[in-house]
């Protein structure tokens, strides 16, 4: 095996000749969402650390710059800051929420705690509908999330819009190309937010709508080839959208230097292993190795009820299995008999994973190091500090819909691209409480029935994630003429654009009735089915 090294990640970098809009990330959970909106609009965007120097920013040849929000307060001495010389770049700058407050503070305005905090929808009234706010309705809804606000603007600023409790909801500087908004245009709760961002890109920055997902694919293929060289890569393949796109991307980049490993951890959906084998080994002709480690995983999880501990144990075992497998595969090479040290070309140096940005931000791994840790992900927070591989995560700064676009460019079939997400820890986070094989088998049967009915009623593409959860409670019921005391299963269905926020899906009552009847009648041990009507936030999509 290779020497233990710090994990290294391949992230985004500006494609050659791209129109670049860097986003200074001050720790907002929606910072990458700004990048995603900019890329949707046809310019290239990437997150950069808040303390990135003006020289580094200038080297990107940016068309403009965006300052993100933050949970911090500008008045806090430990709050994240940026290089105050950013205004010397002489490019348009947009400050969002904290970004506006920080920029206005640097330009001489006062920022104080507001008397009336705004969280949620607010009514915006536009005073100046030219340029930055061109074609935006005079009265429109915006999404606010702030406790501080700018007070006492100097004569160098012009107020563009206000809300009933925020007199400076949108501003611009008279002599510098700076614009600020106190609300969040990047979230879907601001209906005309994308229009405001497009105005900034095209009316203010002069962008020309030139960036496409194909550019990202070519840039990543080039970078993977540069990074990997003649070494070999292991890809953790689950059969889901994310890992499938990573596998296809790597196969395009390095061909036979890639070996995909599918780990049967005993926590899979029904017939998942067979589906992955037939799809990737037979259809894509990728070197696929299937490892049955179900007994090891289930032994690790015996008696464990805490969801974070489940994820951590699964993550650690996952890495251990990969190390052991890579070691055995390295010894398969020509002249590499058991007990002989393999040549460098036979060793696996890199581990590729399908980590997406929502996984990263929920694990509290934002650029500014200030994002809240909501839950650990087996391929983010569950990784040990030291790995025997260098880590390749080419999708790390993308959202699910962007991954699907990339997969389409790569030529993956829709049957894979539109599969609903399945968590890395599998059914371990859908069986609440302790994990046993009988519970897993029961949940698999329930989940299969649920998905059969969702597909049969043409609801699979109109929903974004649908699954069953086995609750750690039992309920009294009546079956036949007797009393039953059996398990409760919850059904979860959500609609979302980016998996950062989600709303519960309004599944028709008759479909829910069929699902409930089938589960109770066909799955022995269940006598009650409930439907989850919680949105994200405040809930997460998965129950654990």
N, C-alpha and C positions, 0 to 999 in steps of 0.2 A: 504494500500500500504506500501511497505518497506520504511525505512528511507532513505532520499536522500543521496546518496553516490557518490564519485568519480567513474567514469566509469573504470572498470577493464577489461583487454583484455587477453584472452588466446592466447599466441603466441607459436612459436616453441621452443622446447628444444631438446637436443640430445637424440635420442633413446638409450636404454641400449645396449652396445657392438657395437655401430655404429662407423664407421670411420668418424671422425668429422673434417671439414674444416671451422672454423669460418671466417667470412669476417668482417673486421673493416670498418664500414660505415662512411666515411668522408663527406657524403652529396651528392654523385653522384646520378643522376636520374637513373643510370643503376646499382646501387649497388646490388639490389635484383636480377637483371638479372644474375650477377655473381653466386649467390647462385643457381639460377635455372639451369645454365649450369653445375655446379658441381653436382647437384642432378641428372641431366640427365645422367651424366657420371658414376653414380653409387656410389657416396660418399655422405654423409649427410653434408649439409651446412646451416648455419643460420647467419643472421646479428647480430652483437653486436656493442654496442656503442664504439666510438673511444677511449674514456678514460677508457675502461675496464682494470682493473689491471692485471698484469702478473699472480697474484695468481688465479684470476677468470678464466683466459684463461687456465692456467695449469690444473685447476680442470676439464675442459672439456676433458682432455687427447687428445688434437688435433693431427692429423697426419700432419697437415700443417696449414698455416695461409695466408690469402690474404688481402692486403690493397687496398681499393677501390679508385676510382677517387674522384674528388671534384671540385666544381666551385671556390674554394678558391686558393690563391697563398701561397706557402710555405714561401715566404718572408714577408707575412702579419703577424704582431704580434698577431692578433686575429684568425689566421687560426687554424683549428682543429689539435690537436696533439694526439699521442698515447704514451703509457708508453715506454720510450726509452729502457727499459730492455727486450723488446720482443725478442731481439737477444739472450738473455740468455736462452730462452726456448729450444734452440738447435733443432728446427724443421725447415723444409723448409718454407720460406716466399716468397710470390710473391707480388710485388708492381705493381699496374696498374695506369699509368698516374700520378696523384697527389700522389698515394701511392708509386710509384717508386721514385718520387722527394723527398718525405718526408724521405723515408728510406735512400736514397743516402745522403741526407743532414745530417741525424743522424750518418751516417758512414763516414762523412768527406768530401763529395763532395760539389761543389758549385751549387746552383740553381739560375738562373737568367732569366729575361724576354728574350725570344728568339727574334732574329732579324726578322725571318720569321715565323710567326704563322702558324700552320697547323690545318685546319678544313676540314674534309672530307677525301676522299680516298688519300692514298699515296703509293708509290711503295717501298716495303721493300726488301733490299738485305741482305741475311744471310751470315755471315762470318764463323760461327761455327754451323754446323747442327747436332751436337751430343747432346744426353741427352734431355735438355729442348726444343730444336728446331728440334728434330729428325723427319725425314720424312716430313719436311716442305719444299716446293719448294724453291730453291735458290732465286728466285725472285717472290714475291707474293704481293697482295694488302692487306693493313691494313687500319683501320679507326682511324684517328687522331682527337683530339679535345683538343688543349692545346695552351697556350700563353707563359708559362714558359717551360724551359727544363734544364736538367742537363748539366753543363759545367765543364770542367777540372776534369775529373775523376782521382782519385789517383791511385797509382800503385797497390792498393788492388783489383781493378776491371778489368774485361775482357769484351771487347765489343763483343757482339754476332751478332748484326745486326744494320743496319743504313738505313736511307732514305736520299734523296738528300739534305734535309735541317735539318736533325736531326742525328748527327753522333753517338749518343748513344741511338738508338731506342730500343735496348734490351741489357741488361748487366747481369753479374753475379759477385758475390764477390768471391775472390780467396779462402778465408779461412772460411767464414760463408755461410750457405746454403740459401743465398738470391739471388733472381732473380727479375729483373725489366723490364717492357715493357712500353714504352711511349705511345703506341697505346692501343686500346680497343679490346681485343680478345673476349669479351663476346657478342658483337653485331654481327648481321648477315652480316653487311657490311665488316667484316673481314672474308673472306671465310674459312680460315684455323684456325680461332680463337679457335674453339672447340677442334681441334687437339692439339693446343698449351696448352690449359687447361688440356686436358687428359694427355699430356706428363708430366705436372707438377704433376698431381695426381698420375700417375702410375710409371713414370720413376724417379721422384724426391722424392715424398712423400711415395711411396710404398703402395698405396691403392690397394685393391683387388676386387673392383666392387661388393660390398655386399649390398648396400642400395637400397630398392625398395619402391614404393608408398604404398604398403601394410604395411610397417613398420611405415610410417607416420600415416596411418589409425589407427593402433593398439595403437600407442603412443597417438594420439588425443583422442581416445575412453577412454583410461585409465585416461588421464588428465581431460577430461570432467567429468567423474565419480567422481574423487577426488575433483574437484572444486564444482560440483553441490550437491553432497551428497544426502540428501533426499528432497531437495528443488525442485521447479518446474521451468520450462523454457518456455518462449514464443519465438517462431521463426517467424520472418517476412518472409512470403512465397509469392513470386511474380510469381512463375511458371517458372522462368528462370533457367539457369544451376546452378548459384552460390547458390541461396537460396534453390534449390532442393537438391543439394549435402549436404548443411548444415543440412537440415531437415532429410535426410537419415542417415547422420553421427550421429546426436543427437538421432534419433530413435533407432539406433543400440546401442548407449551408455546408454540411460536412459529410453527407452520405453515409458510407459504411463505418465511419468513425463513431457513429452513434449506436448505442445499445439501449433499448427501452426495457425497463423492468416493471412488471406488474406484481404488486405484493397483495396476495390474498390474506387480508388481516382478520378474516372471520367476521368483519363488520360491514359486509357489502350488501347491496340490494340483491334480490332474487335473480339468479342467472347472470349476474354481472360479469363474472369471470369468463364464462363462455362467450359472451358478447364481445368482450375486449379481445380475446384470442382470435375469434373469427374475423373481426374488423381489421386489426392492425397486422397480424401475422399473415393472413391470407390476402386481404385487399391491398394493403399498402406495402407489403413485402419488407417491412421493417424488422430488424433483428430484435425479437421480443422474447424475453425470458420471464416465465411465470413462477413465482416463489410462493409456496404455501407456508405461511408463518402464522396461521390462525391460532394454533395452540399457544404459541408464545405470547401473542397479543392478549388473548383471553386470560391467560395466567397473570399477566401484568395488571389486568384490570379487575381481578378478583377482589371483591369487597370495596372497590373505589366508587365513591358517590359524588365527590366534588368535580364539577365539570372542568375546571382549570387543570386539576391534577390528571383527569382523564386525557386531556389534550397533550399535556406534558409527557405523560408516560407513553402515549402513542407516538409522539414525535421522536422521543429518544429511541424507542424500539425500531421505528421506521429507519432512522439513521444507522442503527446497529445492523439491521438486515441489509441495508445497502452496502455497508462496508464489507460485511461477510461475503455478499454476493459478488461485489467487484473484485475482491481478492481471489475468489474461486474462478471468476471469468478471466482474470489476468493470467492465471496459470494454465488456461486452456490453449494459449497461443503456441505456435510452432516452437518446439524445443523447450517448452515450459512445463515440464513434468512436475508432479506433486513434489514439493520440497525444494524445487529450484526457484531462484529469484527471477521473475519475469523481466524482460527488457523494458526500457522506458516506453517504447512504442506500444507495448502490450498493456501497460498500466492505464487505469482510469484516473484521470486527473480532475475532471469536472463532474459536478452533479447539477443537472438542469431541473428546474421546477416551474410550475405554472402559477406562481404567486401573482395576484392582482393587487391594484392599489387599495381597494376596500379592505383586503386582508391586512395590508401593511398599516393602514391608519387605525383600524380597530384594535390592532396590537400595540398601538402607541409608539410607532416607529417613524413619525413624521420627521421632516428635515430639521425643524427647529427643536425637536426633542420635547415638545410641550403637549403633543396630542394625548388625550386621555386613553388609558389602556382599558378597552371595553372587554375584550376576550383574547386569549392566546390562540394563535393558529398554528397547526402542527408544522407548517412550512414557513413560519415567521418566528413567533415568540417561542415555539417549542424547540428550536434548533439550539444545540449546545454552542457555547462561545467558540470552541475550537472544533474544526471539522477536518476530516481526512481528505476532503475535496475542496476545490474552489467552486463557488456557487455561481451558476448562470441562471438569471431570472429575467428573461427578455421582455416579459409582459408586466413587470413590476409596477409600471407607471400608467397602465391602461385600465379601463373599466370594461365590464362584461360586454357591452354592446360594441366597443372598439375591438375587443378580441374576436367577436364574431365577424366583424368586417375584415379583420386580418385573415381569419380562417377562410373566408370567401375568396380573398385574393390568392391564398395559397391553394385553392381548389378543393377544400374539404367538403364533403356532402352535407346537405342540410340536416340529415338525420343525426349527425354529430353536432353540427353548429348550434342547433336549437334544443339540444338536451338541457333539461333543467339542471341547475347546479346541485352537486352532491358534496357534502363537507368532507375534507380530508380525513377527519376522525370517524367518518362513516356513521353507522347507526349507534355508535357509542354515545353520541350527543343527541340522539333521538330516543334512546331508552333512558329515561330519567331515573336516577338512582343507580343501584348496583347492576352490573352487566352479567347475564347468564345466557347460555346458548338457547334454552327454551324461550326466553324473552325475545331474543333476536329473531328466532324463527317465527314467533307470533307476529312481530312487527313487520317482517318481510312479507308475510301473507296479507296483512292489512294494507301495506303500501302498494303491493301489486294490484289489489282490487281498486284502490283509490285511483291509481294512474290509468288503469284500464277504462274506468268510467270517464275520467277527464278527457282521455283521447277519443273515446267513443262519442262524446258529446261535443267534439271540436273545440275544446277549451284549452288544449295544451299550448298552442301558440299565443293565445290571448292572456295566459297567465305566465308568470316568470319563474315561480318556484312553488311546487305543490308536494306535500309529503305528510306522512302520518307520524305521530309521536306517541310513545307508550308512557303513560303517566305512572308515577309511583304510588298510586292509590287504587283501591278497589271500591266498588259500589254495589249496592243491593239491587237485584233485578228479579224479574219473574220470567221463567222459561217453562213453557208447558203449564203444569199445575204446581210447580215447585219453586222455591226461593233459590236464587243464585247470588253469589258474592264473588264477582269477577272483575277483570281489569277494565280500565277506562282508556280509550284511545282518542287523542285529539287530532283533528285535521287542520293543517295550515296551508293556506294558499295566498300568495301575494302578487301584486303587480308593481313593477318598478322599472325605472329607466337605467339606473346606475348602481343599485344595491346599496347605496349610501342612505337613501330614504326609501320607504316602501309603504304601500297601502294594502289592506287586506282585500282580497278579491271577492266580488259579489257573485259567488257561484249560485246558479239558480237553485231554488229550494227543492225542485223535483230531483235534481242531480244529487244534491246532498242527501235527500231521503233514500235514493237508490244506494249510494255509497254506504250509508249507515245500515240499511237493511242487509246488504250483502256481507259487510264485515261481521255483524252480529250473528247472522245465520251461518256463515261459511267458516269463520275463524273461531275455533273452540277456545274459550277462555276470555272472551270479550262480551260484555253485556251493555256497554254504554259508549256512544260516540259523541264527541262535542266538537264545535267549530270555533277556531281562534279568530277573533275580530280585532286584534291589536295591530296597530301600525308601528312602523319604525321611523323615527323614534316615537314613543319612549321604549318600546320593546325592540329586541333584535329579531331578525328573521328566524334563525334557529332558536330553539328553546334553551339550549345550553351553549 
